[in-house]
Amino acid sequence: MIAQPQMKVTSHIGRDLLASAASFKNEAAVVWEYVVNSLQYVDPGIAPRIQVSVLQGRRGIRIADNGSGMTVGDLVHFFQMHGENLERRAGRPGRGKFGTGKSAAFGIANTLRVDTIRNGKRNVVELTRDMINASDGDEIPLKWEQSDAATADPNGTTVSILDINLERVKRASIIEYVERHLQAFRAKSPDVAVDDHVCTYREPIIAETFAFQPTPSQRDTIGDVTLTIKVASAPLPAVDQGVSVTAGLGNLVAIERAGIEAKEFGGYLFGDIDVPLLERPSDIEPYDPSRSLQLNPQHPVVAVLLGFIGSKLEEVRASLVRRSRDARKGEQARRLAAEADKIAEILNDDFRKISERLHDIRAASSRKGAAKSQVSTKAADAEPDDWTRGVATPGNLTKPPQTERKEPNPVPEPSPPKPAPEVQTRGQPHPLGNNAVDPVGGGEGKRRRPQGGFRVEYRQLGPDVERSVYETATLSILINLDHPLVKAALGDGSVEETTFRRLSYEIAFSEYAMGLGYEISQEDPDMPPDDLLYEVRSTLNRISTAAVALYR
């Protein structure tokens, strides 16, 4: 009898490490991977203090903390592929689930250096891409620069990410990413600085707060949780939108927007929910190790959780839309809308004239999320943000599926042809589109969007909000009626008062110039600041000249 060869599953450590590193595609995600370790692993009674330094000359990033530091044994465990997180094993869940700290740096760089002090002993170790590539697959020898060297310095760890492969390190994106995620650690009162900028989670000004509990059947799956949804006084930057999903203190695993971010008032909503049951053992992971902040809808808890969050976000959003439409029915509201449309007409005339030069600007009003079908039949209950072939608003149409055309058989006396079903090609508003689109179902009963893409609205955003806000998702300029200067200009007088109208023009034109500059910078992030400033000034001068007639 022939003996069967012994078979076993093997792995190449170097390839595993680089495959894990590929999940970290930008400097912000990489830096946060080490910042969050610094936030989580601190000695009792110590408030986390972390300094992130961008080393442009050495093409590197350094993250230094006052955390608990690591011993030789801790470092050995840190560099173990897929090793069990010691804190989690001790019953303290955190983000260290997948052991990606050792690999994150290699998503953007070639060298990882860890300098750590624990209880008066210093250890310094280095790992490079060359060392990974030269490994035999079973193990990767590390370079120890110091091992248990005596020191009087306090506990802490400095991680250096060196020989970065990016053209440049975007400091602003690191700051934005860190500030967005700090909310999960508010209870620890952390201090995080990126160079000389102190990162702070600044909660937006809240107009309303709603709390929701799951139904009994939902509670059986996702637990006895509370979903908090907050309505901001003004539209939020994309990075601040959505519900933060945690699975224990400091364990931020997802930001869920449920596809409402491009809908009316969707950009005003944010909130949080803590779902410890996401960490319950399962054959399916609730989220992946890439820190994408997206949940896996195939996970049983996630499947119920997404439905719960999505339905409540839409419930709050719909109530805001209804109240806004009711508020626009008054006489003064109608006059404000008419004045806003006059301003929008000037802005969109300008935008159309330069559309060819800005042909490649990404449309901020493009919807993201699950793709819709290419064609649809007209329905009475169509969503206001469904669009089809039309005449009023610039946009792009999606080509419907091609069908084979058949010539009818000749007959002596053909009967009148039956009307073809009314099939509409789907489209999306796009300020630089080659077609024209209208809302599905027509615009009756809905506020007309100004032709050309940009729109202007007067809204009561609160006295502490800026005098105007540019909402990128809808290309909207919102003039804040509650701002002290705007409120004083309107007073008890008429919307047609010269002082109020001229202030409105100045606000809208300035916001338009900056908004257009923002769209240009999104398309060309490397545009020199002087060139971008020139574009903003040029736009402001051009639009002011075109609007002379409004001042008479």
LOKE-758170 format. One record per residue (C-alpha): residue in one letter; x negated, y negated, z negated. Coordinates in steps of 0.02 Angstrom, whole numbers, plus 32768, in hexadecimal, padded with zeros to 4 digits. Each point is the difference from the previous one (the first is absolute). Layout:
BEGIN
AXYZ ...
END
This chain:
BEGIN
M800080008000 I7FB97F578036 A7FEB7F877F6F Q805C7F5D8018 P7F937F657FF9 Q801B7F937F67 M805C7F628033 K800F7F607F9C V802E7F4A8018 T7F6B7F8C8002 S7FE87F458009 H7F797F88803A I7FEA7F817F73 G7FB87F78806E R808B800A807F D808380057F76 L7FB97F627FB2 L7FFB7FA080A4 A80AF803C802D S803E7FBC7F5A A7FA47F5D8020 A80597FE980A6 S809F7FD77F9F F7FB27F5D7FC6 K80037F93809B N7FDF7F527FBA E7F9F7FA77F7A A809A7FD47F99 A803580B67FE5 V7F4C80337FDB V7FE47F777F7E W80A680237FAC E7FD080B87FED Y7F717FCE7F8E V80597F6D7FAE V808F80717FCB N7F85807B7FB2 S7FB87F6E7F9E L80AD7FCD7FC7 Q803080AE7FCA Y7F63803E7FA9 V7FDE7F867F72 D7FDD801F7F48 P80907FE37F86 G801A7F497FD4 I7F9A7FC08094 A80557F8F8081 P7FC0802C80AF R7F897F82804F I7FCB802180B3 Q7F917F998074 V8005802380BB S7F717FB18061 V7FF37FFB80BC L7F48800C802F Q80027FB880AE G7F437FFD8013 R7FED80B77FD0 R80A180308057 G804780477F61 I80837FF57F76 R7FDF80147F46 I8085802A7F7D A7FC57FEA7F4B D806D80257F68 N7FFF800A7F42 G805280AC8001 S7FD2809A7F9D G7F7180318074 M7FCA80B2802A T7F8A80807FB6 V7F9B8079806A G808B807F7FEC D80837F7F8035 L7F9A7FD7809C V7FF180B7802D H80BC800E7FF5 F80177F5C8060 F7F9F80458093 Q805980A97FFF M807080128098 H80B780177FD0 G7FD2800E7F49 E808D7FF67F82 N80107F527FB5 L7FCE800A7F49 E80787F787FC9 R809280578054 R7FCF80A57FB2 A80047FA97F57 G80B47FCB8022 R7FDE7F4C8036 P803E7FF480B5 G7FAF7F808070 R7FCB7FE880B4 G7F6A80757FF3 K80638090804A F7FA18027809F G7F4D7FD67FCC T7FE17F898091 G7F8F7F857FA4 K7F628055803E S80387FF680B6 A805A7F588010 A7F627F9C801E F7FD680678099 G809E7FC68055 I7FA67F5C8025 A7F4A80157FCB N7F6980737FFD T7FC67FF67F4B L805380147F56 R7F9C7FD47F65 V804580197F4F D7FA97FAD7F6D T8057802E7F5D I7FE27FED7F45 R805280687F78 N7FD07FFB7F47 G7F557FB3801C K7FCB80718090 R7FF27FC580B3 N8013806C809B V7FE77FC780B4 V802980708093 E80087FE280BC L8055805A8090 T7FE87FD580B8 R8051803580A3 D7F5880478038 M7FFD806F7F65 I80B1803A8027 N7FD6802880B5 A7F61805C7FCE S805980727F84 D801180BA8021 G80BA7FFC7FDC D7FF880537F55 E7FC47F687FA0 I7FBB7F508013 P7F697FD87F94 L800D7F527FB3 K7F737F837FE3 W7FED7FDF7F46 E7FA67F5B7FE1 Q801880067F43 S804080887F8D D80307FDD7F4A A7F8B7F6A7FF6 A800F7FA57F5A T80507F538008 A804B7F807F8B D807F7FC78082 P80BA801F7FE0 N806880848055 G80317FE080B3 T7FEB803680B4 T7FC37FA6809C V802D804D80A7 S7FA27FBF8098 I8040802080B0 L7F6F7FDB8074 D7FD6800080BA I80B37FD88031 N8032802A80B3 L80817F758012 E7FDB7F668069 R80297F977F67 V804D80197F55 K80A87FA87FF2 R7FFE7FB87F51 A80B27FBD8011 S804880AC8023 I7FA980477F66 I80497F757F93 E80AE80188047 Y7FFB80BD7FE8 V7FC17FF57F4E E807D7F7B7FCB R809180638048 H7FD1809D7FA0 L7FD37FB07F5A Q80B77FFF7FCF A7FF580B87FD0 F7F7D7FD37F7C R804F7F657FB5 A800C80557F56 K7F42800B7FF6 S7FE57F458020 P7F748020807C D7F8A7F7D8049 V7FC5802380B1 A7F967F848063 V7FCC800A80B6 D7F667F928008 D803E7F5D7FB1 H80BA80238018 V805A80437F67 C80888077803C T80A77FEE7FAA Y80A580538022 R80767F6E8011 E80B2803A7FF7 P806B7F9B8078 I80837F897FBD I8098806D7FDE A80B07FC8802A E8059809F7FC9 T7FD880AB7FB7 F806480A08015 A7FEB80A57FA4 F804180A58045 Q800B80AF7FB7 P800E809D806C T809F8065800A P800880A07F96 S7FD1806B8096 Q7F6E7F8D802D R7FC87FFE7F4A D7FF080BE8002 T7F767FED8084 I7FA97F5A7FE1 G801B7FF27F44 D804D7F7D7F90 V7FB07F6B8057 T802B7F498019 L7FEC7FA780A6 T7FE47F457FED I801E7F95809A K7FD37F487FFA V80357F778077 A7F7B7F7C801E S80317F4B8014 A7FA87FF880A8 P7FC5807D8084 L7F6B80667FC6 P7F5F8026805C A800680B28043 V7F8280387F7E D80787FD17F73 Q809C80518047 G804880A87FD0 V8018806E7F68 S7F63803A7FA7 V800C80B87FD6 T7F94803F7F71 A7FEC80AE7FB7 G7FC67FCB7F54 L7FAB7F627FC0 G7F837FBD807D N8022808B807D L80447F9D8093 V8027807E808A A806F7FA3807B I804F7F5D8039 E80AC80258046 R805D7F82806F A80808077804B G7FF97FA880A8 I80587F607FC7 E7F6A7F8C800C A80317FBE80AD K80B87FEB7FD4 E804D7F607FBF F7FCB7FE57F4A G7F9E80A28002 G7F607F9D7FE7 Y80417FBA7F5A L800780A77FA5 F7F8180547F90 G8005806B7F64 D7FC0809B7FA9 I802D80AE7FC8 D7F9C807E7F99 V801F80B6802C P7F9480767F96 L805080988053 L7F9E7FDA809E E7F6F80537FA4 R8060809F7FDC P7FA58096804D S803F802780AE D7FC6805D809B I80167F5B805F E7F9F7F657FCF P806B7F637FE5 Y7F787F92804C D7F59801A8057 P7F4F7FD47FC7 S7FED7F73807F R804B7F7D7F8C S80757FD0808E L80867FD57F7F Q807E806A805E L8064808E7FB8 N801880AA8050 P80BB800F8028 Q7FF180BF8003 H7FDE80027F45 P80A2802A7FA1 V7FF27F6F7F85 V7FCC7F858087 A809280318070 V807E7FCC7F7A L7F9A7F6B7FC7 L7FF77FB280AE G80BC800B8013 F801A7FB07F56 I7F887F70801F G803A7FE280B3 S80B97FF97FD6 K7FE67F847F71 L7F8D7F8F8064 E80837FF9808A E808A7FE17F80 V7FA57F687FB9 R7FCF7FC080AC A80B2800D8042 S80427F9E7F6B L7F827F758022 V80357FF880B7 R80B87FF27FD1 R7FE07F747F85 S7F937FA3807C R808680078086 D80847FC47F86 A7F907F6D7FCE R7FEE7FCA80B6 K80BA7FE48015 G80037F547FAC E80007F5C8061 Q7F547FCA7FC4 A7FBC80AD8026 R80407FF180B2 R7FAD7F578014 L7F5D80437FBB A80098092807A A801C7F888091 E7F6B7F977FCB A7F96809C7FEE D802F803880AF K7FC87F588047 I7F5680177FB0 A7FF680B58039 E80257FCD80B3 I7F697F8B8000 L7F9180887FB6 N80368085807A D7FEE7F8D8097 D7F4C7FEA7FCA F7FE880B97FE2 R8042802F80AC K7F8B7F848054 I7F6680517FB5 S804080B48006 E7F9180308091 R7F647FCB7FA2 L803A805F7F67 H803A80988060 D7F9F807A7F94 I803D7FC07F58 R8051808D7F9F A80BA7FDF7FE8 A801D7FE97F47 S80B7802C8018 S7FDB80AF8040 R805680817F93 K7F9A80897FB0 G803480AA7FC5 A80598093804E A801B7FEF80BA K80B37FEF803A S804C80548096 Q7FE27FA980A4 V80B57FE3802F S80A17FED7FA0 T80B77FE48020 K804E7F607FC2 A804A80197F53 A806C7F8F7F97 D7F9980227F65 A7F567FE3804F E7F7B7FB67F8F P7FDE7F468019 D7F4A80278026 D80278077808F W7FDC7FAA80A6 T8028802480B6 R7FEE7FB080AC G80407F4D7FF7 V7FE67F4B802F A7FD97F9A7F64 T7F62803D7FA9 P7F56802F804C G7FD380B67FE2 N7FC980A58048 L8070808D803B T7FDD80B87FEB K8010806080A3 P8090807D7FF7 P7FE280B58031 Q7FFF801980BC T809280628045 E800C804A80AC R80787FA48071 K806F80698070 E80567FC0809B P80BC801D7FF9 N8049807B807E P80597FA4808C V80BE80077FF7 P807F7FB68075 E804F7F8C7F80 P7F947FF07F66 S805F7FDF7F61 P7FCC7F6B7F95 P7F6480307F9F K801080187F46 P7FA97F7A7F9B A7F56803A7FC4 P7FED800C7F44 E7FBC7F607FB7 V7F4F80347FD7 Q7F8D7F797FBF T7F457FFD8009 R7FB37FDF7F58 G7F8A7F707FE7 Q7FAB7F977F7E P7FEC7F437FEE H7F517FCB8034 P7FD37F478013 L7F91802B8095 G806E8087804B N801F801580B9 N80BB80207FED A80937FB67FA2 V806080567F76 D809B7FE27F97 P803F80507F5F V8064809F801F G80B87FD67FF4 G7FE57F49802B G7FDD7F6D7F94 E80B17FD47FC9 G800A7FE37F47 K7F4480017FEF R7F897F6F7FF9 R7FB27FE380AA R7F4580198008 P7FAC7F6D8054 Q7FCA802A80AE G7F4780278009 G7FDC80607F60 F7FDE7F807F76 R80907FCA7F93 V80157F7E7F79 E807080107F68 Y80247F997F66 R8006806C7F64 Q80047FE77F45 L7F5F80597FCE G7FE97FB37F53 P7FA47F647FC1 D7F5E805F7FE0 V7FF1804480B1 E7FA07FA08085 R80607F84806A S7FFF807A8093 V7FDA80B78020 Y7FD0805880A1 E805080AD800B T7F9580648079 A807680938017 T80887F92804C L7F997F6A803C S80687F947F8C I7FD57F587FB2 L80617FEA7F5E I80107F4E7FBD N801B80047F44 L80927F917FCE D7FD180167F48 H7F517FB88013 P7FFB7F5B7FA0 L7FCA7F9A8098 V8083804B8074 K80877FF47F7B A7FD77F497FE2 A80057FD980BA L80AC80508013 G80457FBB7F5C D80BC7FE78007 G7FF57FC080B0 S8024804980A9 V7F97807F805D E7FF27F7C8089 E7FA47F867F8D T7F607FC78055 T7F8F80247F6A F803C80B47FEF R7FF9802380BA R7F507FBC8015 L7FC180607F6A S804E809E8049 Y7FA77FE480A5 E7F597FE37FAB I8013809E7F97 A803A806E8090 F7F7B7FC28079 S7F74801B7F81 E804080AE7FD7 Y8010802A80B8 A7F4D7FC98024 M7FBF806A7F71 G80728092802F L7FC27FFD80B2 G7F4F7FFA7FBF Y802680987F95 E804080618098 I7F617FD3805F S7F9280377F6F Q805C80A67FF6 E7FD7802080B6 D7F4C7FC47FF0 P7FC580157F4B D7F4F7FCF8031 M80307F558044 P7F8B7F7D7FB5 P80557F937F7C D7FDA7F628063 D805980468099 L809680347F99 L800A7F557FAE Y7FF97FB080AD E8093806C8038 V80677FCB7F68 R7FDB7F478018 S801F800B80BB T80A880537FE3 L80347F7F7F7E N7FD37F6F8074 R805680518095 I80A280287FA5 S80097F557FAC T7FEF7FAA80A8 A8088806D804C A80777FD57F72 V7FFA7F43800F A80B67FFC8038 L8038804D7F5B Y7FBD7F6C7F9D R806A7F7F805B 
END
